Amino acid sequence: SELLKKEWRDFLTQWRGAGEMTCPICVESSKLTAWNFAIMPCCGGTMCWTCLRQHAEAVIDDARPEMLCPLGHCRGLLSDTLVLNA
């Protein structure tokens, strides 16, 4: 359908125009897109979704009471919706 074609064109345009970014946690480089990097609402910092997911799993496994931002300069609380998306 035309809607699906438009969505793919938009996706490809965003992907091609995206610059590279390095995750501050794992130091892996990837394209700076919403599919690869999460933007922390507490501080505006970015990290890859894989690191955010691993951080969330570690907090849950350790039974810590709060999910804090893993970026060293922040330590704000992460929202449940961000954690669920990871």
N, CA, C and O atoms as a GROMACS GRO file, in nm:
protein
  344
    1SER      N    1   0.084  -0.118   0.000
    1SER     CA    2   0.000   0.000   0.000
    1SER      C    3   0.089   0.125   0.000
    1SER      O    4   0.209   0.117   0.027
    2GLU      N    5   0.031   0.237  -0.030
    2GLU     CA    6   0.106   0.364  -0.035
    2GLU      C    7   0.157   0.406   0.102
    2GLU      O    8   0.266   0.462   0.114
    3LEU      N    9   0.079   0.380   0.204
    3LEU     CA   10   0.121   0.416   0.340
    3LEU      C   11   0.247   0.339   0.380
    3LEU      O   12   0.339   0.396   0.438
    4LEU      N   13   0.250   0.211   0.349
    4LEU     CA   14   0.367   0.130   0.382
    4LEU      C   15   0.489   0.176   0.303
    4LEU      O   16   0.599   0.180   0.358
    5LYS      N   17   0.472   0.209   0.177
    5LYS     CA   18   0.583   0.260   0.096
    5LYS      C   19   0.637   0.390   0.155
    5LYS      O   20   0.758   0.411   0.160
    6LYS      N   21   0.546   0.478   0.198
    6LYS     CA   22   0.588   0.605   0.258
    6LYS      C   23   0.666   0.580   0.387
    6LYS      O   24   0.767   0.645   0.412
    7GLU      N   25   0.619   0.487   0.470
    7GLU     CA   26   0.687   0.457   0.595
    7GLU      C   27   0.829   0.405   0.569
    7GLU      O   28   0.923   0.442   0.639
    8TRP      N   29   0.844   0.320   0.468
    8TRP     CA   30   0.976   0.268   0.434
    8TRP      C   31   1.067   0.378   0.381
    8TRP      O   32   1.186   0.383   0.414
    9ARG      N   33   1.012   0.466   0.298
    9ARG     CA   34   1.092   0.578   0.247
    9ARG      C   35   1.138   0.667   0.362
    9ARG      O   36   1.254   0.710   0.365
   10ASP      N   37   1.048   0.695   0.456
   10ASP     CA   38   1.084   0.776   0.573
   10ASP      C   39   1.193   0.709   0.656
   10ASP      O   40   1.288   0.773   0.700
   11PHE      N   41   1.178   0.578   0.676
   11PHE     CA   42   1.276   0.502   0.752
   11PHE      C   43   1.414   0.510   0.684
   11PHE      O   44   1.514   0.538   0.750
   12LEU      N   45   1.418   0.484   0.554
   12LEU     CA   46   1.545   0.486   0.482
   12LEU      C   47   1.608   0.624   0.480
   12LEU      O   48   1.731   0.637   0.489
   13THR      N   49   1.526   0.727   0.470
   13THR     CA   50   1.578   0.864   0.473
   13THR      C   51   1.642   0.894   0.608
   13THR      O   52   1.751   0.951   0.614
   14GLN      N   53   1.575   0.855   0.716
   14GLN     CA   54   1.631   0.878   0.849
   14GLN      C   55   1.758   0.797   0.870
   14GLN      O   56   1.855   0.847   0.927
   15TRP      N   57   1.759   0.673   0.823
   15TRP     CA   58   1.874   0.585   0.843
   15TRP      C   59   1.996   0.637   0.768
   15TRP      O   60   2.106   0.639   0.822
   16ARG      N   61   1.975   0.678   0.644
   16ARG     CA   62   2.088   0.726   0.563
   16ARG      C   63   2.144   0.858   0.617
   16ARG      O   64   2.265   0.881   0.609
   17GLY      N   65   2.058   0.943   0.671
   17GLY     CA   66   2.102   1.074   0.720
   17GLY      C   67   2.156   1.072   0.861
   17GLY      O   68   2.204   1.174   0.910
   18ALA      N   69   2.148   0.957   0.926
   18ALA     CA   70   2.190   0.950   1.067
   18ALA      C   71   2.342   0.943   1.077
   18ALA      O   72   2.408   0.873   1.001
   19GLY      N   73   2.395   1.017   1.172
   19GLY     CA   74   2.538   1.012   1.198
   19GLY      C   75   2.572   0.896   1.289
   19GLY      O   76   2.484   0.828   1.341
   20GLU      N   77   2.699   0.875   1.308
   20GLU     CA   78   2.746   0.769   1.398
   20GLU      C   79   2.753   0.821   1.540
   20GLU      O   80   2.777   0.940   1.563
   21MET      N   81   2.732   0.732   1.634
   21MET     CA   82   2.743   0.767   1.776
   21MET      C   83   2.803   0.648   1.849
   21MET      O   84   2.785   0.533   1.809
   22THR      N   85   2.875   0.677   1.956
   22THR     CA   86   2.934   0.573   2.039
   22THR      C   87   2.862   0.571   2.173
   22THR      O   88   2.845   0.675   2.237
   23CYS      N   89   2.819   0.454   2.214
   23CYS     CA   90   2.752   0.439   2.343
   23CYS      C   91   2.855   0.464   2.454
   23CYS      O   92   2.964   0.408   2.450
   24PRO      N   93   2.822   0.549   2.551
   24PRO     CA   94   2.918   0.579   2.658
   24PRO      C   95   2.938   0.463   2.756
   24PRO      O   96   3.031   0.466   2.837
   25ILE      N   97   2.854   0.361   2.748
   25ILE     CA   98   2.866   0.247   2.840
   25ILE      C   99   2.952   0.136   2.778
   25ILE      O  100   3.053   0.096   2.836
   26CYS      N  101   2.912   0.088   2.661
   26CYS     CA  102   2.982  -0.026   2.598
   26CYS      C  103   3.084   0.016   2.493
   26CYS      O  104   3.162  -0.066   2.447
   27VAL      N  105   3.083   0.142   2.454
   27VAL     CA  106   3.175   0.202   2.358
   27VAL      C  107   3.160   0.140   2.218
   27VAL      O  108   3.254   0.139   2.140
   28GLU      N  109   3.041   0.088   2.188
   28GLU     CA  110   3.010   0.038   2.054
   28GLU      C  111   2.956   0.154   1.971
   28GLU      O  112   2.879   0.236   2.022
   29SER      N  113   2.996   0.162   1.845
   29SER     CA  114   2.948   0.267   1.755
   29SER      C  115   2.835   0.214   1.668
   29SER      O  116   2.837   0.098   1.626
   30SER      N  117   2.738   0.299   1.642
   30SER     CA  118   2.624   0.265   1.557
   30SER      C  119   2.562   0.394   1.507
   30SER      O  120   2.599   0.503   1.551
   31LYS      N  121   2.468   0.380   1.415
   31LYS     CA  122   2.399   0.498   1.364
   31LYS      C  123   2.311   0.556   1.474
   31LYS      O  124   2.247   0.483   1.550
   32LEU      N  125   2.310   0.688   1.481
   32LEU     CA  126   2.232   0.758   1.582
   32LEU      C  127   2.086   0.767   1.536
   32LEU      O  128   2.045   0.865   1.475
   33THR      N  129   2.010   0.662   1.567
   33THR     CA  130   1.868   0.658   1.537
   33THR      C  131   1.794   0.611   1.661
   33THR      O  132   1.855   0.558   1.754
   34ALA      N  133   1.663   0.630   1.662
   34ALA     CA  134   1.581   0.586   1.775
   34ALA      C  135   1.580   0.434   1.788
   34ALA      O  136   1.545   0.381   1.894
   35TRP      N  137   1.617   0.364   1.682
   35TRP     CA  138   1.620   0.217   1.688
   35TRP      C  139   1.745   0.169   1.759
   35TRP      O  140   1.745   0.058   1.812
   36ASN      N  141   1.850   0.248   1.761
   36ASN     CA  142   1.977   0.206   1.821
   36ASN      C  143   2.005   0.271   1.956
   36ASN      O  144   2.069   0.209   2.041
   37PHE      N  145   1.959   0.394   1.976
   37PHE     CA  146   1.994   0.467   2.097
   37PHE      C  147   1.870   0.520   2.168
   37PHE      O  148   1.775   0.568   2.105
   38ALA      N  149   1.873   0.509   2.300
   38ALA     CA  150   1.768   0.565   2.384
   38ALA      C  151   1.815   0.701   2.436
   38ALA      O  152   1.932   0.718   2.470
   39ILE      N  153   1.725   0.795   2.441
   39ILE     CA  154   1.755   0.925   2.500
   39ILE      C  155   1.697   0.927   2.640
   39ILE      O  156   1.577   0.908   2.659
   40MET      N  157   1.782   0.950   2.736
   40MET     CA  158   1.739   0.951   2.876
   40MET      C  159   1.660   1.078   2.904
   40MET      O  160   1.714   1.188   2.888
   41PRO      N  161   1.533   1.066   2.945
   41PRO     CA  162   1.452   1.185   2.970
   41PRO      C  163   1.500   1.266   3.090
   41PRO      O  164   1.471   1.385   3.100
   42CYS      N  165   1.573   1.203   3.180
   42CYS     CA  166   1.618   1.273   3.301
   42CYS      C  167   1.732   1.370   3.274
   42CYS      O  168   1.743   1.473   3.339
   43CYS      N  169   1.820   1.336   3.175
   43CYS     CA  170   1.938   1.420   3.153
   43CYS      C  171   1.964   1.452   3.006
   43CYS      O  172   2.051   1.533   2.974
   44GLY      N  173   1.889   1.388   2.916
   44GLY     CA  174   1.910   1.410   2.773
   44GLY      C  175   2.027   1.332   2.716
   44GLY      O  176   2.057   1.344   2.597
   45GLY      N  177   2.093   1.252   2.799
   45GLY     CA  178   2.204   1.170   2.752
   45GLY      C  179   2.154   1.054   2.667
   45GLY      O  180   2.035   1.023   2.667
   46THR      N  181   2.244   0.991   2.595
   46THR     CA  182   2.207   0.878   2.511
   46THR      C  183   2.291   0.756   2.546
   46THR      O  184   2.406   0.766   2.589
   47MET      N  185   2.230   0.641   2.526
   47MET     CA  186   2.299   0.513   2.540
   47MET      C  187   2.228   0.412   2.453
   47MET      O  188   2.111   0.430   2.420
   48CYS      N  189   2.297   0.306   2.416
   48CYS     CA  190   2.233   0.207   2.328
   48CYS      C  191   2.127   0.130   2.406
   48CYS      O  192   2.133   0.116   2.528
   49TRP      N  193   2.030   0.080   2.331
   49TRP     CA  194   1.920   0.006   2.393
   49TRP      C  195   1.970  -0.121   2.461
   49TRP      O  196   1.914  -0.162   2.563
   50THR      N  197   2.074  -0.183   2.407
   50THR     CA  198   2.127  -0.305   2.468
   50THR      C  199   2.179  -0.277   2.609
   50THR      O  200   2.152  -0.353   2.702
   51CYS      N  201   2.253  -0.169   2.625
   51CYS     CA  202   2.305  -0.133   2.758
   51CYS      C  203   2.192  -0.095   2.853
   51CYS      O  204   2.196  -0.130   2.971
   52LEU      N  205   2.093  -0.025   2.803
   52LEU     CA  206   1.979   0.011   2.888
   52LEU      C  207   1.905  -0.114   2.934
   52LEU      O  208   1.867  -0.124   3.050
   53ARG      N  209   1.886  -0.208   2.843
   53ARG     CA  210   1.819  -0.334   2.878
   53ARG      C  211   1.900  -0.411   2.982
   53ARG      O  212   1.844  -0.462   3.079
   54GLN      N  213   2.032  -0.420   2.964
   54GLN     CA  214   2.117  -0.491   3.059
   54GLN      C  215   2.116  -0.422   3.196
   54GLN      O  216   2.117  -0.488   3.299
   55HIS      N  217   2.114  -0.290   3.195
   55HIS     CA  218   2.107  -0.215   3.322
   55HIS      C  219   1.975  -0.246   3.393
   55HIS      O  220   1.974  -0.271   3.514
   56ALA      N  221   1.865  -0.244   3.319
   56ALA     CA  222   1.734  -0.272   3.379
   56ALA      C  223   1.730  -0.413   3.436
   56ALA      O  224   1.678  -0.435   3.546
   57GLU      N  225   1.783  -0.509   3.362
   57GLU     CA  226   1.784  -0.648   3.411
   57GLU      C  227   1.868  -0.661   3.538
   57GLU      O  228   1.829  -0.734   3.629
   58ALA      N  229   1.982  -0.590   3.546
   58ALA     CA  230   2.067  -0.596   3.665
   58ALA      C  231   1.997  -0.535   3.786
   58ALA      O  232   2.006  -0.588   3.897
   59VAL      N  233   1.926  -0.424   3.764
   59VAL     CA  234   1.853  -0.360   3.875
   59VAL      C  235   1.744  -0.454   3.926
   59VAL      O  236   1.724  -0.467   4.047
   60ILE      N  237   1.673  -0.518   3.834
   60ILE     CA  238   1.566  -0.611   3.874
   60ILE      C  239   1.625  -0.732   3.946
   60ILE      O  240   1.574  -0.774   4.050
   61ASP      N  241   1.732  -0.790   3.890
   61ASP     CA  242   1.796  -0.907   3.952
   61ASP      C  243   1.848  -0.877   4.092
   61ASP      O  244   1.842  -0.962   4.180
   62ASP      N  245   1.899  -0.756   4.112
   62ASP     CA  246   1.952  -0.716   4.242
   62ASP      C  247   1.843  -0.669   4.338
   62ASP      O  248   1.871  -0.640   4.454
   63ALA      N  249   1.720  -0.662   4.291
   63ALA     CA  250   1.605  -0.616   4.371
   63ALA      C  251   1.627  -0.477   4.429
   63ALA      O  252   1.586  -0.447   4.541
   64ARG      N  253   1.693  -0.391   4.349
   64ARG     CA  254   1.711  -0.252   4.392
   64ARG      C  255   1.576  -0.180   4.386
   64ARG      O  256   1.496  -0.206   4.296
   65PRO      N  257   1.550  -0.089   4.479
   65PRO     CA  258   1.418  -0.025   4.484
   65PRO      C  259   1.394   0.079   4.375
   65PRO      O  260   1.279   0.107   4.342
   66GLU      N  261   1.501   0.135   4.318
   66GLU     CA  262   1.483   0.241   4.218
   66GLU      C  263   1.566   0.212   4.094
   66GLU      O  264   1.676   0.156   4.102
   67MET      N  265   1.511   0.250   3.978
   67MET     CA  266   1.582   0.236   3.852
   67MET      C  267   1.644   0.372   3.820
   67MET      O  268   1.577   0.461   3.769
   68LEU      N  269   1.774   0.386   3.852
   68LEU     CA  270   1.844   0.513   3.831
   68LEU      C  271   1.914   0.514   3.696
   68LEU      O  272   1.952   0.409   3.644
   69CYS      N  273   1.929   0.631   3.640
   69CYS     CA  274   1.999   0.649   3.514
   69CYS      C  275   2.142   0.598   3.531
   69CYS      O  276   2.209   0.637   3.627
   70PRO      N  277   2.191   0.514   3.440
   70PRO     CA  278   2.327   0.462   3.455
   70PRO      C  279   2.437   0.558   3.408
   70PRO      O  280   2.555   0.530   3.426
   71LEU      N  281   2.399   0.670   3.350
   71LEU     CA  282   2.499   0.766   3.305
   71LEU      C  283   2.555   0.840   3.426
   71LEU      O  284   2.479   0.895   3.506
   72GLY      N  285   2.684   0.840   3.440
   72GLY     CA  286   2.752   0.890   3.559
   72GLY      C  287   2.719   1.032   3.599
   72GLY      O  288   2.720   1.064   3.718
   73HIS      N  289   2.689   1.118   3.504
   73HIS     CA  290   2.665   1.259   3.536
   73HIS      C  291   2.522   1.286   3.581
   73HIS      O  292   2.491   1.400   3.616
   74CYS      N  293   2.435   1.186   3.582
   74CYS     CA  294   2.293   1.212   3.608
   74CYS      C  295   2.242   1.147   3.736
   74CYS      O  296   2.226   1.213   3.838
   75ARG      N  297   2.218   1.021   3.730
   75ARG     CA  298   2.160   0.942   3.838
   75ARG      C  299   2.014   0.978   3.868
   75ARG      O  300   1.968   0.958   3.981
   76GLY      N  301   1.940   1.029   3.770
   76GLY     CA  302   1.798   1.054   3.786
   76GLY      C  303   1.719   0.925   3.775
   76GLY      O  304   1.771   0.823   3.729
   77LEU      N  305   1.594   0.928   3.816
   77LEU     CA  306   1.507   0.811   3.806
   77LEU      C  307   1.463   0.789   3.662
   77LEU      O  308   1.430   0.884   3.591
   78LEU      N  309   1.464   0.663   3.618
   78LEU     CA  310   1.416   0.629   3.485
   78LEU      C  311   1.268   0.592   3.493
   78LEU      O  312   1.224   0.527   3.588
   79SER      N  313   1.193   0.634   3.393
   79SER     CA  314   1.050   0.605   3.393
   79SER      C  315   1.023   0.460   3.359
   79SER      O  316   1.103   0.395   3.291
   80ASP      N  317   0.910   0.409   3.406
   80ASP     CA  318   0.871   0.272   3.378
   80ASP      C  319   0.854   0.248   3.228
   80ASP      O  320   0.888   0.141   3.178
   81THR      N  321   0.801   0.348   3.156
   81THR     CA  322   0.780   0.328   3.013
   81THR      C  323   0.911   0.314   2.937
   81THR      O  324   0.919   0.236   2.843
   82LEU      N  325   1.012   0.388   2.977
   82LEU     CA  326   1.143   0.375   2.912
   82LEU      C  327   1.201   0.237   2.937
   82LEU      O  328   1.256   0.176   2.847
   83VAL      N  329   1.188   0.189   3.060
   83VAL     CA  330   1.241   0.058   3.096
   83VAL      C  331   1.165  -0.052   3.023
   83VAL      O  332   1.226  -0.149   2.977
   84LEU      N  333   1.034  -0.038   3.011
   84LEU     CA  334   0.955  -0.138   2.938
   84LEU      C  335   0.994  -0.142   2.791
   84LEU      O  336   0.994  -0.250   2.732
   85ASN      N  337   1.026  -0.029   2.731
   85ASN     CA  338   1.066  -0.025   2.590
   85ASN      C  339   1.201  -0.092   2.569
   85ASN      O  340   1.229  -0.142   2.460
   86ALA      N  341   1.286  -0.092   2.670
   86ALA     CA  342   1.418  -0.153   2.657
   86ALA      C  343   1.403  -0.303   2.644
   86ALA      O  344   1.502  -0.374   2.631
   0.00000   0.00000   0.00000
